[in-house]
Amino acid sequence: MRVDVTPEAAALLSAMPGVGRRLRLVYDTEGCGCAVNGVPALLAVDGPEPGDMEAETDGPFAIGYDPRHEVFFEDRLVIDRAPDGEGLVLRGEGQIYTPHLRIGVPVRQMEG
């Protein structure tokens, strides 16, 4: 999987408290009813989770993901700044996965 981060999205992410140089793309199914219903999200993390794969990227962030979630995404993804400038969009070549990509920052990172 390849995940490109546009310069505009990278600037927004870099300015967020608690976001470092490592992100994890997840397909969050918590509270969505079943495993095929979910919401893409980015998590700011300290390091890779056991078993994570690394996405190809030439941006400023290392991006990991659970290989079981790969089935929910296209081979090439782009994280871009939303048209309103306030948030992020996750899109592929064939669809927009979410026009409001959630960014999760663990509480311990925000306190530190």
C-alpha positions in Angstrom: 0.0 0.0 0.0 1.2 3.5 -0.8 0.0 6.5 1.2 1.0 10.0 0.0 0.6 13.1 2.3 0.2 16.4 0.4 2.4 19.3 1.7 -0.8 21.1 2.8 -1.9 18.0 4.9 1.6 17.6 6.3 1.7 21.2 7.5 -1.7 20.7 9.2 -0.6 17.4 10.9 2.8 18.8 11.9 1.0 21.7 13.7 -1.2 19.4 15.8 -0.2 18.9 19.4 0.9 15.3 20.1 1.5 14.4 16.4 5.0 13.2 15.8 6.6 11.6 12.7 4.8 8.3 13.0 1.1 7.7 12.1 -1.0 4.6 11.9 -3.9 4.3 9.4 -6.7 2.3 10.9 -10.1 1.1 9.9 -12.0 1.7 13.1 -15.1 -0.6 13.4 -15.8 0.2 17.1 -19.5 0.9 17.5 -20.2 0.5 13.7 -22.2 -2.8 14.0 -19.9 -5.2 12.1 -16.4 -5.6 10.8 -17.2 -4.4 7.3 -18.7 -1.1 8.5 -16.0 1.2 9.7 -14.4 4.6 9.6 -10.8 5.3 8.5 -8.7 7.2 11.0 -5.1 8.2 11.7 -3.5 7.6 15.0 -0.4 9.4 16.2 1.8 6.6 17.6 5.3 6.2 19.1 6.2 3.1 17.1 4.8 0.3 15.0 2.4 -2.2 16.5 3.4 -5.8 16.4 2.6 -7.2 13.0 2.1 -3.8 11.4 3.1 -3.2 7.8 4.8 0.0 6.6 3.1 2.0 3.8 5.2 3.3 1.1 5.4 7.1 1.3 7.8 9.9 0.4 6.3 12.3 2.9 7.5 13.4 6.3 5.6 10.7 8.2 6.1 7.0 8.6 2.7 5.4 8.2 1.9 1.9 9.5 -1.2 -0.2 9.2 -2.6 -3.5 10.2 -2.4 -5.8 7.2 -5.9 -7.1 7.9 -7.2 -3.6 7.2 -5.6 -3.5 3.7 -8.7 -5.0 2.2 -10.7 -1.9 3.0 -8.4 0.4 1.0 -7.1 0.9 -2.5 -3.4 0.3 -3.2 -2.7 4.1 -3.5 -4.2 6.6 -1.0 -3.7 10.3 -0.6 -4.2 12.3 2.6 -5.0 15.9 1.6 -6.2 19.0 3.3 -10.0 19.4 3.1 -11.3 22.1 0.8 -12.5 24.2 3.8 -8.9 24.1 5.1 -9.9 22.8 8.5 -9.4 19.1 8.3 -8.1 16.2 6.2 -9.5 14.1 3.4 -8.6 10.5 2.7 -9.0 9.6 -0.9 -8.0 7.0 -3.4 -8.1 7.0 -7.2 -11.7 5.7 -7.2 -13.3 7.2 -4.2 -13.2 9.5 -1.2 -13.0 7.4 1.9 -13.8 10.2 4.3 -14.0 14.0 3.9 -13.3 14.3 7.6 -10.4 12.1 8.5 -10.2 11.7 12.3 -6.8 12.1 14.0 -6.3 10.3 17.3 -3.7 11.4 19.7 -3.1 9.3 22.8 -3.7 11.2 26.0 -0.2 10.4 27.2 1.3 12.2 24.3 -0.8 15.3 24.8 0.1 15.5 28.5 3.9 15.1 27.8 
